[in-house]
Amino acid sequence: MDLNLKGKRALVTGSSSGLGMAMAKMLASEGADVIVHGRDEARTYSVVESIRLNGGSAVAALGDLTTDTGADAVASVALAGGSVHILVNNAGFYRHLNWMDASADEWNETYNINVVSGVRMIQRLVPQMREQNWGRVITIGGGLASQPMNTHPQYNATLAARHNLAVSLARELKGTRITSNVVSPGAILVDAVKELVEQIGPSRGWGEIWEEIQPRAVESLIPNDRGRFGYPDEVAAAVAYLCSDYAEYISGATIRVDGGLIRGAF
């Protein structure tokens, strides 16, 4: 299937590693000109070089999106090559804290990084999407938005805010050819997740090697209908689809890529 992304320019925030890197590479493989964003220069340029070596088009945009100055710098690089058609707000972080350890300052910092940084990029890029009357805004959310855990409450709440702002933006863009949607991953097997599970597996009695640890970790941590962790390319493929012309009639929606972990009809 040709997603008709050739000639489209896409900024993926937080794409120097993990899920964001998979999204950037997937969009580039579909013909989009990708702006790879990160704060670490070496990692960001490594992703750019990998895309180019595989025949894709990519440039790097360095900047801290938690500040207006950093967001301006990233937007300036993104727009220097022409209009941006696709914005994927992926950048985010969390610390695993309980309710008593998650201070008010921690809540403020997490909200700025996970929510306001995305708002900054929307406000800088969506106006020119309106001018060209075509655009895609994809927000990366998560199942904890609707089914939060008792731990890291500051992170759970920011995911709910990300889902909410994406739908609000879709209503704002009514009557245009710009859509706003959410892709909501489950537990995805990026390197950091695998390393963590391998580290804690033996002490929890899940086994000593990955083949033993993985099914028991899934059963204990993320029981889902597929019985496994997800893979980065499965999330990236959902993002790529929403960026395509085939998704013109989808806006204000959430696509869950979680193996059925979130068990709700709606």
C-alpha positions in Angstrom: 0.0 0.0 0.0 1.3 3.4 -1.0 0.6 5.9 1.8 1.3 8.8 -0.5 3.7 10.4 1.9 6.3 11.3 -0.8 7.0 15.1 -0.6 5.4 15.4 2.8 7.7 16.8 5.6 7.3 15.3 9.0 8.7 16.4 12.4 8.8 13.7 15.0 9.7 15.0 18.5 11.8 12.8 20.7 12.9 10.7 17.7 16.6 10.2 18.6 15.8 6.9 20.2 13.1 4.4 21.1 9.6 4.7 19.7 10.2 8.1 18.1 13.2 6.7 16.2 11.0 3.9 14.9 8.4 6.4 13.8 10.9 8.6 12.0 12.4 5.7 10.2 9.0 4.3 9.2 7.8 7.7 7.8 11.1 8.1 5.9 10.7 4.6 4.4 7.3 5.7 3.1 8.9 8.7 1.3 8.4 11.5 3.8 11.2 14.0 4.5 11.8 13.6 8.2 13.0 16.1 10.8 14.6 14.1 13.6 14.4 15.9 16.9 16.4 15.3 20.0 18.5 17.0 22.7 21.5 14.7 22.4 23.4 15.7 19.3 25.3 12.4 18.7 22.1 10.3 19.0 20.1 12.6 16.9 22.6 12.7 14.0 23.0 8.9 14.3 19.3 8.5 13.4 19.6 11.0 10.6 22.6 9.1 9.2 20.8 5.7 9.5 17.8 7.1 7.5 20.0 8.5 4.8 22.0 5.3 4.5 18.7 3.5 3.8 17.8 5.9 1.0 15.6 8.2 3.0 15.6 12.0 3.6 16.3 13.4 7.0 17.7 16.4 8.9 18.3 17.0 12.6 16.6 19.6 14.8 18.2 20.0 18.2 16.4 21.7 21.1 14.7 21.5 24.5 11.0 21.7 23.9 10.4 22.6 27.6 11.3 26.2 26.8 10.0 28.7 24.3 13.5 29.3 23.1 14.1 25.6 22.4 10.8 25.2 20.7 11.5 28.2 18.5 14.9 26.7 17.5 13.3 23.3 16.5 10.4 25.0 14.6 12.9 27.2 12.8 14.9 24.2 11.6 11.7 22.3 10.7 10.3 25.2 8.6 13.6 26.1 7.0 13.2 23.4 4.4 9.5 24.3 3.6 6.1 23.6 5.1 5.7 20.9 7.7 2.8 18.6 6.9 3.0 16.2 9.8 3.7 16.8 13.4 4.1 13.7 15.7 4.2 14.8 19.3 6.1 11.9 20.9 8.6 13.5 23.3 8.0 12.8 26.9 9.4 11.2 30.1 8.4 9.9 33.5 10.0 8.9 36.8 8.6 5.9 38.6 7.4 7.5 41.9 4.7 6.9 44.4 2.1 9.4 45.4 4.1 10.7 48.4 7.4 11.0 46.5 5.9 12.8 43.5 6.2 16.4 44.7 4.4 19.4 43.3 7.5 20.4 41.5 7.7 16.9 40.0 4.1 17.3 38.8 4.9 20.7 37.2 8.0 19.5 35.5 6.3 16.4 34.1 3.4 18.4 32.8 5.7 20.9 31.1 7.7 18.1 29.4 4.8 15.9 28.5 2.0 18.3 27.7 3.1 21.9 27.3 6.1 20.9 25.0 3.5 19.5 22.6 1.4 22.6 22.8 4.4 24.7 21.9 5.0 22.7 18.7 1.3 22.8 17.8 1.1 26.5 18.1 4.3 26.9 16.0 3.4 24.5 13.2 -0.4 24.3 12.9 -0.9 27.9 11.6 1.1 27.1 8.4 -0.8 23.8 8.1 -3.9 26.0 7.9 -2.3 28.1 5.2 -1.7 25.0 3.0 -5.0 23.4 4.2 -3.4 20.0 4.8 -1.8 18.5 7.9 -1.6 15.7 10.3 -1.0 16.0 14.1 -0.4 12.8 15.9 -0.2 12.7 19.7 1.4 9.7 21.3 -0.7 8.8 24.4 -1.0 5.7 26.4 -3.5 3.4 28.2 -2.7 4.9 31.6 -4.7 8.0 30.4 -7.9 6.0 31.0 -6.8 3.2 33.4 -4.2 4.8 35.6 -1.9 2.9 38.0 -1.5 3.9 41.6 2.2 4.6 40.9 3.7 7.6 39.0 0.4 9.6 39.2 2.1 12.6 37.7 2.7 10.7 34.5 -0.7 9.1 34.3 -2.3 12.5 34.5 -0.2 13.9 31.7 -1.2 11.1 29.4 -4.9 12.0 30.1 -4.1 15.6 29.2 -2.4 14.5 25.9 -5.5 12.5 24.9 -7.7 15.4 25.8 -5.8 18.1 24.0 -5.6 16.0 20.8 -9.4 15.8 20.7 -9.8 19.5 21.5 -7.5 20.3 18.6 -9.5 18.1 16.3 -12.6 20.2 17.1 -10.6 23.4 16.6 -9.6 22.1 13.1 -13.1 21.4 12.0 -13.7 22.3 8.4 -10.0 22.0 7.4 -8.0 19.2 5.9 -6.0 18.9 9.1 -6.6 16.0 11.4 -5.6 15.4 15.0 -5.5 11.9 16.5 -3.9 9.8 19.2 -1.9 6.6 19.0 -1.9 4.9 22.3 0.8 2.3 22.7 0.9 -0.4 25.3 4.1 -1.9 26.7 6.5 -1.7 23.7 9.7 -3.6 23.6 12.2 -0.8 23.2 15.7 -1.4 24.5 15.1 0.3 27.8 12.0 -1.9 28.5 13.8 -5.1 27.7 16.8 -4.1 29.8 14.5 -3.3 32.8 12.6 -6.6 32.5 15.8 -8.6 32.1 17.2 -6.9 35.2 14.2 -7.5 37.5 13.1 -10.9 36.1 15.4 -13.2 38.1 14.6 -11.6 41.4 10.8 -12.0 40.7 11.2 -15.6 39.8 10.5 -15.2 36.1 13.6 -17.1 35.0 17.2 -16.4 34.1 17.1 -16.0 30.3 14.8 -13.8 28.0 12.9 -16.7 26.6 11.8 -17.6 30.2 11.4 -14.1 31.5 9.3 -12.6 28.7 6.0 -14.7 29.0 6.0 -14.4 32.8 6.7 -10.7 32.7 3.8 -10.2 30.3 1.5 -12.3 32.6 2.5 -10.4 35.7 2.8 -6.8 34.3 0.8 -6.4 31.2 -1.7 -9.3 30.7 -3.1 -8.8 27.2 -4.9 -10.7 24.5 -1.8 -11.2 22.3 0.3 -12.5 25.2 3.4 -10.5 24.4 5.1 -7.1 24.3 4.5 -4.9 21.3 7.2 -3.9 18.9 8.2 -0.3 17.9 7.3 -0.8 14.2 3.8 -1.8 15.1 3.3 1.7 16.7 5.1 3.4 13.9 2.9 1.7 11.3 -0.2 3.1 13.1 1.3 6.6 13.0 2.2 6.3 9.3 -1.4 5.2 8.5 -2.9 8.2 10.3 -0.5 10.5 8.3 -1.8 9.1 5.0 -4.7 10.1 2.8 -6.4 6.9 3.8 -7.0 8.4 7.2 -8.6 11.6 6.0 -11.9 10.6 7.6 -10.3 9.9 11.0 -10.0 12.8 13.5 -10.3 13.1 17.3 -9.8 9.3 17.5 -7.5 7.1 19.5 -5.9 4.0 18.0 -4.7 1.6 20.7 -1.7 -0.5 19.9 -1.6 -2.5 23.1 -2.5 -6.1 22.3 -5.9 -5.6 24.1 -4.3 -4.5 27.4 -6.9 -1.7 27.8 -10.1 -3.5 27.9 -12.9 -1.2 27.0 -15.4 -1.1 24.2 -14.9 2.6 23.6 
